[in-house]
Amino acid sequence: MAAGATDDAGGWSLDQLFQACDLDGSGYLEQGEFEAICSELGPEELETVFRELDTDGDGRISAEEFSGGFERVREALMNLSRKRRRFLKSQSTEDALEDEDVRTKLGRGLEEISW
């Protein structure tokens, strides 16, 4: 998703979200601003996420770094979702085969008892 693209979930563009987070209007998110908007994160998590988003290592997050971070998170979530669906689909197939096997064995057992 490019900077300025609209996020379907909330109707906000990434640019608008970045501007709302850029409390001092500098065009960057500094560590203090990031801590203020992510207050629910612990110190280690804050540092890790900030470092991950600050791809050029200048100690602040630009709008491009911010939107790129969202794109990476979105891609990771999409991949996880695909893997989960494949897993669930394989589990359903295995469960169906197991159910069929149980029914077959039960049917045979019932036939043996009735003779």
Backbone as XML, in Angstrom:
<?xml version="1.0"?>
<chain id="A" units="angstrom">
  <residue number="1" name="MET">
    <atom name="N" x="0.857" y="-1.167" z="0.000"/>
    <atom name="CA" x="0.000" y="0.000" z="0.000"/>
    <atom name="C" x="0.901" y="1.227" z="0.000"/>
  </residue>
  <residue number="2" name="ALA">
    <atom name="N" x="0.742" y="2.078" z="-0.953"/>
    <atom name="CA" x="1.579" y="3.267" z="-1.058"/>
    <atom name="C" x="1.134" y="4.326" z="-0.068"/>
  </residue>
  <residue number="3" name="ALA">
    <atom name="N" x="2.074" y="5.222" z="0.265"/>
    <atom name="CA" x="1.721" y="6.335" z="1.144"/>
    <atom name="C" x="0.563" y="7.080" z="0.504"/>
  </residue>
  <residue number="4" name="GLY">
    <atom name="N" x="-0.410" y="7.449" z="1.301"/>
    <atom name="CA" x="-1.573" y="8.153" z="0.792"/>
    <atom name="C" x="-2.721" y="7.223" z="0.447"/>
  </residue>
  <residue number="5" name="ALA">
    <atom name="N" x="-2.436" y="5.927" z="0.353"/>
    <atom name="CA" x="-3.487" y="4.972" z="0.040"/>
    <atom name="C" x="-4.439" y="4.873" z="1.216"/>
  </residue>
  <residue number="6" name="THR">
    <atom name="N" x="-5.687" y="4.611" z="0.896"/>
    <atom name="CA" x="-6.696" y="4.526" z="1.950"/>
    <atom name="C" x="-6.708" y="3.138" z="2.550"/>
  </residue>
  <residue number="7" name="ASP">
    <atom name="N" x="-6.770" y="3.083" z="3.845"/>
    <atom name="CA" x="-6.902" y="1.830" z="4.574"/>
    <atom name="C" x="-8.381" y="1.498" z="4.627"/>
  </residue>
  <residue number="8" name="ASP">
    <atom name="N" x="-8.769" y="0.333" z="4.079"/>
    <atom name="CA" x="-10.176" y="-0.052" z="4.014"/>
    <atom name="C" x="-10.830" y="-0.110" z="5.383"/>
  </residue>
  <residue number="9" name="ALA">
    <atom name="N" x="-10.101" y="-0.537" z="6.397"/>
    <atom name="CA" x="-10.696" y="-0.753" z="7.722"/>
    <atom name="C" x="-11.187" y="0.539" z="8.351"/>
  </residue>
  <residue number="10" name="GLY">
    <atom name="N" x="-10.383" y="1.591" z="8.308"/>
    <atom name="CA" x="-10.774" y="2.789" z="9.022"/>
    <atom name="C" x="-11.049" y="3.984" z="8.138"/>
  </residue>
  <residue number="11" name="GLY">
    <atom name="N" x="-10.770" y="3.889" z="6.852"/>
    <atom name="CA" x="-10.982" y="5.005" z="5.965"/>
    <atom name="C" x="-9.894" y="6.069" z="6.054"/>
  </residue>
  <residue number="12" name="TRP">
    <atom name="N" x="-8.887" y="5.849" z="6.872"/>
    <atom name="CA" x="-7.772" y="6.790" z="6.990"/>
    <atom name="C" x="-6.719" y="6.428" z="5.964"/>
  </residue>
  <residue number="13" name="SER">
    <atom name="N" x="-6.064" y="7.449" z="5.402"/>
    <atom name="CA" x="-4.906" y="7.157" z="4.574"/>
    <atom name="C" x="-3.704" y="7.065" z="5.502"/>
  </residue>
  <residue number="14" name="LEU">
    <atom name="N" x="-2.661" y="6.402" z="5.057"/>
    <atom name="CA" x="-1.459" y="6.301" z="5.878"/>
    <atom name="C" x="-0.852" y="7.681" z="6.112"/>
  </residue>
  <residue number="15" name="ASP">
    <atom name="N" x="-0.981" y="8.567" z="5.116"/>
    <atom name="CA" x="-0.490" y="9.940" z="5.303"/>
    <atom name="C" x="-1.232" y="10.636" z="6.436"/>
  </residue>
  <residue number="16" name="GLN">
    <atom name="N" x="-2.553" y="10.474" z="6.471"/>
    <atom name="CA" x="-3.345" y="11.094" z="7.529"/>
    <atom name="C" x="-2.988" y="10.516" z="8.888"/>
  </residue>
  <residue number="17" name="LEU">
    <atom name="N" x="-2.795" y="9.208" z="8.941"/>
    <atom name="CA" x="-2.423" y="8.565" z="10.190"/>
    <atom name="C" x="-1.052" y="9.056" z="10.653"/>
  </residue>
  <residue number="18" name="PHE">
    <atom name="N" x="-0.110" y="9.147" z="9.724"/>
    <atom name="CA" x="1.224" y="9.639" z="10.068"/>
    <atom name="C" x="1.139" y="11.071" z="10.602"/>
  </residue>
  <residue number="19" name="GLN">
    <atom name="N" x="0.382" y="11.922" z="9.917"/>
    <atom name="CA" x="0.253" y="13.316" z="10.351"/>
    <atom name="C" x="-0.370" y="13.410" z="11.740"/>
  </residue>
  <residue number="20" name="ALA">
    <atom name="N" x="-1.327" y="12.545" z="12.030"/>
    <atom name="CA" x="-1.946" y="12.546" z="13.357"/>
    <atom name="C" x="-0.950" y="12.115" z="14.435"/>
  </residue>
  <residue number="21" name="CYS">
    <atom name="N" x="-0.031" y="11.221" z="14.076"/>
    <atom name="CA" x="0.978" y="10.744" z="15.025"/>
    <atom name="C" x="2.145" y="11.715" z="15.179"/>
  </residue>
  <residue number="22" name="ASP">
    <atom name="N" x="2.391" y="12.521" z="14.161"/>
    <atom name="CA" x="3.486" y="13.494" z="14.168"/>
    <atom name="C" x="3.055" y="14.709" z="14.988"/>
  </residue>
  <residue number="23" name="LEU">
    <atom name="N" x="3.134" y="14.553" z="16.309"/>
    <atom name="CA" x="2.569" y="15.530" z="17.235"/>
    <atom name="C" x="3.153" y="16.935" z="17.092"/>
  </residue>
  <residue number="24" name="ASP">
    <atom name="N" x="4.447" y="17.039" z="16.740"/>
    <atom name="CA" x="5.058" y="18.369" z="16.625"/>
    <atom name="C" x="5.086" y="18.895" z="15.189"/>
  </residue>
  <residue number="25" name="GLY">
    <atom name="N" x="4.535" y="18.132" z="14.243"/>
    <atom name="CA" x="4.455" y="18.587" z="12.861"/>
    <atom name="C" x="5.790" y="18.669" z="12.147"/>
  </residue>
  <residue number="26" name="SER">
    <atom name="N" x="6.805" y="17.959" z="12.633"/>
    <atom name="CA" x="8.145" y="18.030" z="12.050"/>
    <atom name="C" x="8.302" y="17.231" z="10.766"/>
  </residue>
  <residue number="27" name="GLY">
    <atom name="N" x="7.333" y="16.354" z="10.472"/>
    <atom name="CA" x="7.464" y="15.481" z="9.313"/>
    <atom name="C" x="8.141" y="14.167" z="9.660"/>
  </residue>
  <residue number="28" name="TYR">
    <atom name="N" x="8.437" y="13.983" z="10.936"/>
    <atom name="CA" x="9.069" y="12.756" z="11.424"/>
    <atom name="C" x="8.439" y="12.374" z="12.752"/>
  </residue>
  <residue number="29" name="LEU">
    <atom name="N" x="8.491" y="11.084" z="13.056"/>
    <atom name="CA" x="8.122" y="10.627" z="14.392"/>
    <atom name="C" x="9.409" y="10.395" z="15.159"/>
  </residue>
  <residue number="30" name="GLU">
    <atom name="N" x="9.613" y="11.198" z="16.186"/>
    <atom name="CA" x="10.768" y="11.002" z="17.047"/>
    <atom name="C" x="10.406" y="9.996" z="18.129"/>
  </residue>
  <residue number="31" name="GLN">
    <atom name="N" x="11.403" y="9.510" z="18.836"/>
    <atom name="CA" x="11.210" y="8.491" z="19.862"/>
    <atom name="C" x="10.119" y="8.900" z="20.868"/>
  </residue>
  <residue number="32" name="GLY">
    <atom name="N" x="10.148" y="10.144" z="21.350"/>
    <atom name="CA" x="9.161" y="10.606" z="22.333"/>
    <atom name="C" x="7.741" y="10.574" z="21.795"/>
  </residue>
  <residue number="33" name="GLU">
    <atom name="N" x="7.547" y="10.994" z="20.553"/>
    <atom name="CA" x="6.217" y="10.955" z="19.942"/>
    <atom name="C" x="5.746" y="9.507" z="19.804"/>
  </residue>
  <residue number="34" name="PHE">
    <atom name="N" x="6.668" y="8.661" z="19.372"/>
    <atom name="CA" x="6.338" y="7.257" z="19.195"/>
    <atom name="C" x="5.922" y="6.629" z="20.523"/>
  </residue>
  <residue number="35" name="GLU">
    <atom name="N" x="6.646" y="6.954" z="21.577"/>
    <atom name="CA" x="6.308" y="6.448" z="22.910"/>
    <atom name="C" x="4.937" y="6.952" z="23.344"/>
  </residue>
  <residue number="36" name="ALA">
    <atom name="N" x="4.620" y="8.208" z="23.039"/>
    <atom name="CA" x="3.329" y="8.790" z="23.435"/>
    <atom name="C" x="2.164" y="8.113" z="22.720"/>
  </residue>
  <residue number="37" name="ILE">
    <atom name="N" x="2.330" y="7.783" z="21.444"/>
    <atom name="CA" x="1.220" y="7.189" z="20.695"/>
    <atom name="C" x="1.137" y="5.675" z="20.879"/>
  </residue>
  <residue number="38" name="CYS">
    <atom name="N" x="2.199" y="5.069" z="21.372"/>
    <atom name="CA" x="2.224" y="3.608" z="21.590"/>
    <atom name="C" x="2.406" y="3.293" z="23.068"/>
  </residue>
  <residue number="39" name="SER">
    <atom name="N" x="1.720" y="4.018" z="23.904"/>
    <atom name="CA" x="1.923" y="3.899" z="25.351"/>
    <atom name="C" x="1.584" y="2.513" z="25.904"/>
  </residue>
  <residue number="40" name="GLU">
    <atom name="N" x="0.816" y="1.732" z="25.152"/>
    <atom name="CA" x="0.464" y="0.396" z="25.632"/>
    <atom name="C" x="1.614" y="-0.605" z="25.497"/>
  </residue>
  <residue number="41" name="LEU">
    <atom name="N" x="2.649" y="-0.242" z="24.745"/>
    <atom name="CA" x="3.809" y="-1.118" z="24.585"/>
    <atom name="C" x="4.800" y="-0.911" z="25.726"/>
  </residue>
  <residue number="42" name="GLY">
    <atom name="N" x="5.475" y="-1.974" z="26.081"/>
    <atom name="CA" x="6.525" y="-1.889" z="27.085"/>
    <atom name="C" x="7.794" y="-1.314" z="26.486"/>
  </residue>
  <residue number="43" name="PRO">
    <atom name="N" x="8.775" y="-0.955" z="27.297"/>
    <atom name="CA" x="10.011" y="-0.328" z="26.810"/>
    <atom name="C" x="10.751" y="-1.152" z="25.751"/>
  </residue>
  <residue number="44" name="GLU">
    <atom name="N" x="10.848" y="-2.454" z="25.955"/>
    <atom name="CA" x="11.548" y="-3.297" z="24.977"/>
    <atom name="C" x="10.797" y="-3.351" z="23.655"/>
  </residue>
  <residue number="45" name="GLU">
    <atom name="N" x="9.470" y="-3.500" z="23.751"/>
    <atom name="CA" x="8.652" y="-3.546" z="22.537"/>
    <atom name="C" x="8.739" y="-2.218" z="21.781"/>
  </residue>
  <residue number="46" name="LEU">
    <atom name="N" x="8.670" y="-1.115" z="22.522"/>
    <atom name="CA" x="8.787" y="0.206" z="21.888"/>
    <atom name="C" x="10.091" y="0.328" z="21.114"/>
  </residue>
  <residue number="47" name="GLU">
    <atom name="N" x="11.173" y="-0.051" z="21.760"/>
    <atom name="CA" x="12.490" y="0.050" z="21.131"/>
    <atom name="C" x="12.580" y="-0.829" z="19.890"/>
  </residue>
  <residue number="48" name="THR">
    <atom name="N" x="12.061" y="-2.033" z="20.000"/>
    <atom name="CA" x="12.112" y="-2.974" z="18.872"/>
    <atom name="C" x="11.305" y="-2.458" z="17.686"/>
  </residue>
  <residue number="49" name="VAL">
    <atom name="N" x="10.083" y="-2.029" z="17.943"/>
    <atom name="CA" x="9.224" y="-1.547" z="16.860"/>
    <atom name="C" x="9.805" y="-0.269" z="16.257"/>
  </residue>
  <residue number="50" name="PHE">
    <atom name="N" x="10.268" y="0.643" z="17.106"/>
    <atom name="CA" x="10.848" y="1.890" z="16.600"/>
    <atom name="C" x="12.046" y="1.582" z="15.704"/>
  </residue>
  <residue number="51" name="ARG">
    <atom name="N" x="12.907" y="0.708" z="16.167"/>
    <atom name="CA" x="14.102" y="0.355" z="15.397"/>
    <atom name="C" x="13.721" y="-0.310" z="14.069"/>
  </residue>
  <residue number="52" name="GLU">
    <atom name="N" x="12.686" y="-1.128" z="14.104"/>
    <atom name="CA" x="12.212" y="-1.801" z="12.889"/>
    <atom name="C" x="11.676" y="-0.795" z="11.865"/>
  </residue>
  <residue number="53" name="LEU">
    <atom name="N" x="10.945" y="0.204" z="12.352"/>
    <atom name="CA" x="10.381" y="1.212" z="11.452"/>
    <atom name="C" x="11.427" y="2.214" z="10.971"/>
  </residue>
  <residue number="54" name="ASP">
    <atom name="N" x="12.408" y="2.519" z="11.800"/>
    <atom name="CA" x="13.457" y="3.489" z="11.460"/>
    <atom name="C" x="14.514" y="2.792" z="10.596"/>
  </residue>
  <residue number="55" name="THR">
    <atom name="N" x="14.146" y="2.535" z="9.352"/>
    <atom name="CA" x="14.994" y="1.713" z="8.487"/>
    <atom name="C" x="16.329" y="2.357" z="8.129"/>
  </residue>
  <residue number="56" name="ASP">
    <atom name="N" x="16.408" y="3.687" z="8.153"/>
    <atom name="CA" x="17.695" y="4.321" z="7.827"/>
    <atom name="C" x="18.536" y="4.611" z="9.067"/>
  </residue>
  <residue number="57" name="GLY">
    <atom name="N" x="17.990" y="4.304" z="10.247"/>
    <atom name="CA" x="18.744" y="4.417" z="11.487"/>
    <atom name="C" x="19.071" y="5.836" z="11.929"/>
  </residue>
  <residue number="58" name="ASP">
    <atom name="N" x="18.289" y="6.826" z="11.465"/>
    <atom name="CA" x="18.582" y="8.217" z="11.839"/>
    <atom name="C" x="17.923" y="8.647" z="13.147"/>
  </residue>
  <residue number="59" name="GLY">
    <atom name="N" x="17.242" y="7.715" z="13.830"/>
    <atom name="CA" x="16.633" y="8.040" z="15.115"/>
    <atom name="C" x="15.262" y="8.671" z="15.014"/>
  </residue>
  <residue number="60" name="ARG">
    <atom name="N" x="14.684" y="8.653" z="13.831"/>
    <atom name="CA" x="13.334" y="9.169" z="13.636"/>
    <atom name="C" x="12.694" y="8.414" z="12.479"/>
  </residue>
  <residue number="61" name="ILE">
    <atom name="N" x="11.370" y="8.407" z="12.456"/>
    <atom name="CA" x="10.630" y="7.658" z="11.445"/>
    <atom name="C" x="10.002" y="8.646" z="10.469"/>
  </residue>
  <residue number="62" name="SER">
    <atom name="N" x="10.358" y="8.513" z="9.202"/>
    <atom name="CA" x="9.775" y="9.368" z="8.166"/>
    <atom name="C" x="8.431" y="8.796" z="7.728"/>
  </residue>
  <residue number="63" name="ALA">
    <atom name="N" x="7.688" y="9.573" z="6.958"/>
    <atom name="CA" x="6.402" y="9.105" z="6.433"/>
    <atom name="C" x="6.608" y="7.872" z="5.556"/>
  </residue>
  <residue number="64" name="GLU">
    <atom name="N" x="7.683" y="7.856" z="4.781"/>
    <atom name="CA" x="7.966" y="6.709" z="3.913"/>
    <atom name="C" x="8.276" y="5.458" z="4.731"/>
  </residue>
  <residue number="65" name="GLU">
    <atom name="N" x="9.061" y="5.621" z="5.798"/>
    <atom name="CA" x="9.383" y="4.485" z="6.663"/>
    <atom name="C" x="8.115" y="3.973" z="7.352"/>
  </residue>
  <residue number="66" name="PHE">
    <atom name="N" x="7.280" y="4.905" z="7.770"/>
    <atom name="CA" x="6.023" y="4.577" z="8.439"/>
    <atom name="C" x="5.128" y="3.756" z="7.518"/>
  </residue>
  <residue number="67" name="SER">
    <atom name="N" x="4.908" y="4.242" z="6.288"/>
    <atom name="CA" x="4.031" y="3.521" z="5.359"/>
    <atom name="C" x="4.662" y="2.204" z="4.929"/>
  </residue>
  <residue number="68" name="GLY">
    <atom name="N" x="5.995" y="2.172" z="4.771"/>
    <atom name="CA" x="6.672" y="0.927" z="4.433"/>
    <atom name="C" x="6.516" y="-0.108" z="5.532"/>
  </residue>
  <residue number="69" name="GLY">
    <atom name="N" x="6.553" y="0.345" z="6.774"/>
    <atom name="CA" x="6.346" y="-0.556" z="7.906"/>
    <atom name="C" x="4.956" y="-1.157" z="7.888"/>
  </residue>
  <residue number="70" name="PHE">
    <atom name="N" x="3.953" y="-0.340" z="7.576"/>
    <atom name="CA" x="2.590" y="-0.855" z="7.489"/>
    <atom name="C" x="2.481" y="-1.864" z="6.370"/>
  </residue>
  <residue number="71" name="GLU">
    <atom name="N" x="3.153" y="-1.607" z="5.253"/>
    <atom name="CA" x="3.114" y="-2.539" z="4.126"/>
    <atom name="C" x="3.734" y="-3.876" z="4.529"/>
  </residue>
  <residue number="72" name="ARG">
    <atom name="N" x="4.855" y="-3.853" z="5.232"/>
    <atom name="CA" x="5.501" y="-5.100" z="5.680"/>
    <atom name="C" x="4.601" y="-5.862" z="6.649"/>
  </residue>
  <residue number="73" name="VAL">
    <atom name="N" x="3.959" y="-5.133" z="7.563"/>
    <atom name="CA" x="3.050" y="-5.778" z="8.515"/>
    <atom name="C" x="1.861" y="-6.379" z="7.773"/>
  </residue>
  <residue number="74" name="ARG">
    <atom name="N" x="1.304" y="-5.637" z="6.829"/>
    <atom name="CA" x="0.161" y="-6.131" z="6.046"/>
    <atom name="C" x="0.544" y="-7.401" z="5.295"/>
  </residue>
  <residue number="75" name="GLU">
    <atom name="N" x="1.704" y="-7.406" z="4.656"/>
    <atom name="CA" x="2.157" y="-8.589" z="3.920"/>
    <atom name="C" x="2.360" y="-9.779" z="4.855"/>
  </residue>
  <residue number="76" name="ALA">
    <atom name="N" x="2.950" y="-9.524" z="6.005"/>
    <atom name="CA" x="3.173" y="-10.606" z="6.970"/>
    <atom name="C" x="1.843" y="-11.186" z="7.448"/>
  </residue>
  <residue number="77" name="LEU">
    <atom name="N" x="0.862" y="-10.316" z="7.712"/>
    <atom name="CA" x="-0.446" y="-10.788" z="8.159"/>
    <atom name="C" x="-1.167" y="-11.566" z="7.063"/>
  </residue>
  <residue number="78" name="MET">
    <atom name="N" x="-1.034" y="-11.103" z="5.824"/>
    <atom name="CA" x="-1.652" y="-11.820" z="4.704"/>
    <atom name="C" x="-1.034" y="-13.205" z="4.555"/>
  </residue>
  <residue number="79" name="ASN">
    <atom name="N" x="0.286" y="-13.297" z="4.659"/>
    <atom name="CA" x="0.955" y="-14.597" z="4.568"/>
    <atom name="C" x="0.523" y="-15.519" z="5.696"/>
  </residue>
  <residue number="80" name="LEU">
    <atom name="N" x="0.438" y="-14.979" z="6.890"/>
    <atom name="CA" x="-0.006" y="-15.763" z="8.041"/>
    <atom name="C" x="-1.437" y="-16.260" z="7.834"/>
  </residue>
  <residue number="81" name="SER">
    <atom name="N" x="-2.286" y="-15.401" z="7.322"/>
    <atom name="CA" x="-3.670" y="-15.764" z="7.066"/>
    <atom name="C" x="-3.753" y="-16.885" z="6.028"/>
  </residue>
  <residue number="82" name="ARG">
    <atom name="N" x="-2.949" y="-16.792" z="4.961"/>
    <atom name="CA" x="-2.936" y="-17.844" z="3.941"/>
    <atom name="C" x="-2.483" y="-19.178" z="4.542"/>
  </residue>
  <residue number="83" name="LYS">
    <atom name="N" x="-1.422" y="-19.137" z="5.340"/>
    <atom name="CA" x="-0.919" y="-20.359" z="5.973"/>
    <atom name="C" x="-1.986" y="-20.967" z="6.876"/>
  </residue>
  <residue number="84" name="ARG">
    <atom name="N" x="-2.666" y="-20.107" z="7.624"/>
    <atom name="CA" x="-3.705" y="-20.596" z="8.543"/>
    <atom name="C" x="-4.840" y="-21.250" z="7.769"/>
  </residue>
  <residue number="85" name="ARG">
    <atom name="N" x="-5.259" y="-20.623" z="6.663"/>
    <atom name="CA" x="-6.337" y="-21.208" z="5.857"/>
    <atom name="C" x="-5.924" y="-22.557" z="5.289"/>
  </residue>
  <residue number="86" name="ARG">
    <atom name="N" x="-4.658" y="-22.639" z="4.792"/>
    <atom name="CA" x="-4.177" y="-23.923" z="4.269"/>
    <atom name="C" x="-4.164" y="-24.979" z="5.368"/>
  </residue>
  <residue number="87" name="PHE">
    <atom name="N" x="-3.710" y="-24.592" z="6.549"/>
    <atom name="CA" x="-3.670" y="-25.527" z="7.673"/>
    <atom name="C" x="-5.078" y="-25.997" z="8.021"/>
  </residue>
  <residue number="88" name="LEU">
    <atom name="N" x="-6.014" y="-25.049" z="8.152"/>
    <atom name="CA" x="-7.381" y="-25.409" z="8.499"/>
    <atom name="C" x="-8.015" y="-26.294" z="7.432"/>
  </residue>
  <residue number="89" name="LYS">
    <atom name="N" x="-7.712" y="-25.991" z="6.172"/>
    <atom name="CA" x="-8.240" y="-26.808" z="5.081"/>
    <atom name="C" x="-7.680" y="-28.220" z="5.177"/>
  </residue>
  <residue number="90" name="SER">
    <atom name="N" x="-6.384" y="-28.355" z="5.455"/>
    <atom name="CA" x="-5.783" y="-29.685" z="5.571"/>
    <atom name="C" x="-6.354" y="-30.415" z="6.784"/>
  </residue>
  <residue number="91" name="GLN">
    <atom name="N" x="-6.603" y="-29.682" z="7.873"/>
    <atom name="CA" x="-7.193" y="-30.295" z="9.067"/>
    <atom name="C" x="-8.598" y="-30.793" z="8.761"/>
  </residue>
  <residue number="92" name="SER">
    <atom name="N" x="-9.390" y="-30.028" z="8.006"/>
    <atom name="CA" x="-10.752" y="-30.436" z="7.661"/>
    <atom name="C" x="-10.715" y="-31.708" z="6.831"/>
  </residue>
  <residue number="93" name="THR">
    <atom name="N" x="-9.776" y="-31.786" z="5.898"/>
    <atom name="CA" x="-9.643" y="-32.971" z="5.057"/>
    <atom name="C" x="-9.262" y="-34.174" z="5.904"/>
  </residue>
  <residue number="94" name="GLU">
    <atom name="N" x="-8.291" y="-33.977" z="6.805"/>
    <atom name="CA" x="-7.883" y="-35.068" z="7.687"/>
    <atom name="C" x="-9.022" y="-35.489" z="8.595"/>
  </residue>
  <residue number="95" name="ASP">
    <atom name="N" x="-9.764" y="-34.509" z="9.126"/>
    <atom name="CA" x="-10.897" y="-34.827" z="10.002"/>
    <atom name="C" x="-11.964" y="-35.601" z="9.236"/>
  </residue>
  <residue number="96" name="ALA">
    <atom name="N" x="-12.225" y="-35.200" z="7.995"/>
    <atom name="CA" x="-13.232" y="-35.884" z="7.185"/>
    <atom name="C" x="-12.808" y="-37.324" z="6.926"/>
  </residue>
  <residue number="97" name="LEU">
    <atom name="N" x="-11.526" y="-37.512" z="6.618"/>
    <atom name="CA" x="-11.027" y="-38.866" z="6.391"/>
    <atom name="C" x="-11.123" y="-39.697" z="7.659"/>
  </residue>
  <residue number="98" name="GLU">
    <atom name="N" x="-10.781" y="-39.103" z="8.802"/>
    <atom name="CA" x="-10.883" y="-39.817" z="10.076"/>
    <atom name="C" x="-12.338" y="-40.173" z="10.376"/>
  </residue>
  <residue number="99" name="ASP">
    <atom name="N" x="-13.259" y="-39.218" z="10.135"/>
    <atom name="CA" x="-14.678" y="-39.483" z="10.373"/>
    <atom name="C" x="-15.169" y="-40.623" z="9.487"/>
  </residue>
  <residue number="100" name="GLU">
    <atom name="N" x="-14.749" y="-40.619" z="8.221"/>
    <atom name="CA" x="-15.145" y="-41.674" z="7.297"/>
    <atom name="C" x="-14.595" y="-43.021" z="7.762"/>
  </residue>
  <residue number="101" name="ASP">
    <atom name="N" x="-13.339" y="-43.028" z="8.220"/>
    <atom name="CA" x="-12.710" y="-44.247" z="8.714"/>
    <atom name="C" x="-13.469" y="-44.779" z="9.931"/>
  </residue>
  <residue number="102" name="VAL">
    <atom name="N" x="-13.844" y="-43.886" z="10.842"/>
    <atom name="CA" x="-14.592" y="-44.288" z="12.034"/>
    <atom name="C" x="-15.943" y="-44.870" z="11.632"/>
  </residue>
  <residue number="103" name="ARG">
    <atom name="N" x="-16.638" y="-44.208" z="10.706"/>
    <atom name="CA" x="-17.947" y="-44.707" z="10.262"/>
    <atom name="C" x="-17.816" y="-46.082" z="9.614"/>
  </residue>
  <residue number="104" name="THR">
    <atom name="N" x="-16.769" y="-46.260" z="8.796"/>
    <atom name="CA" x="-16.549" y="-47.547" z="8.129"/>
    <atom name="C" x="-16.299" y="-48.636" z="9.159"/>
  </residue>
  <residue number="105" name="LYS">
    <atom name="N" x="-15.413" y="-48.373" z="10.117"/>
    <atom name="CA" x="-15.111" y="-49.364" z="11.153"/>
    <atom name="C" x="-16.338" y="-49.643" z="12.007"/>
  </residue>
  <residue number="106" name="LEU">
    <atom name="N" x="-17.091" y="-48.603" z="12.330"/>
    <atom name="CA" x="-18.299" y="-48.776" z="13.131"/>
    <atom name="C" x="-19.309" y="-49.620" z="12.371"/>
  </residue>
  <residue number="107" name="GLY">
    <atom name="N" x="-19.452" y="-49.333" z="11.086"/>
    <atom name="CA" x="-20.383" y="-50.107" z="10.249"/>
    <atom name="C" x="-19.997" y="-51.575" z="10.208"/>
  </residue>
  <residue number="108" name="ARG">
    <atom name="N" x="-18.704" y="-51.845" z="10.038"/>
    <atom name="CA" x="-18.232" y="-53.235" z="10.025"/>
    <atom name="C" x="-18.500" y="-53.904" z="11.371"/>
  </residue>
  <residue number="109" name="GLY">
    <atom name="N" x="-18.217" y="-53.186" z="12.432"/>
    <atom name="CA" x="-18.452" y="-53.738" z="13.774"/>
    <atom name="C" x="-19.901" y="-54.064" z="14.004"/>
  </residue>
  <residue number="110" name="LEU">
    <atom name="N" x="-20.790" y="-53.192" z="13.562"/>
    <atom name="CA" x="-22.229" y="-53.416" z="13.712"/>
    <atom name="C" x="-22.677" y="-54.616" z="12.877"/>
  </residue>
  <residue number="111" name="GLU">
    <atom name="N" x="-22.115" y="-54.741" z="11.668"/>
    <atom name="CA" x="-22.450" y="-55.884" z="10.813"/>
    <atom name="C" x="-22.046" y="-57.174" z="11.475"/>
  </residue>
  <residue number="112" name="GLU">
    <atom name="N" x="-20.853" y="-57.206" z="12.075"/>
    <atom name="CA" x="-20.347" y="-58.411" z="12.733"/>
    <atom name="C" x="-21.238" y="-58.784" z="13.920"/>
  </residue>
  <residue number="113" name="ILE">
    <atom name="N" x="-21.682" y="-57.797" z="14.655"/>
    <atom name="CA" x="-22.525" y="-58.052" z="15.825"/>
    <atom name="C" x="-23.870" y="-58.584" z="15.387"/>
  </residue>
  <residue number="114" name="SER">
    <atom name="N" x="-24.440" y="-58.036" z="14.313"/>
    <atom name="CA" x="-25.778" y="-58.429" z="13.893"/>
    <atom name="C" x="-25.809" y="-59.800" z="13.251"/>
  </residue>
  <residue number="115" name="TRP">
    <atom name="N" x="-24.700" y="-60.382" z="12.830"/>
    <atom name="CA" x="-24.700" y="-61.718" z="12.222"/>
    <atom name="C" x="-24.650" y="-62.697" z="13.274"/>
  </residue>
</chain>
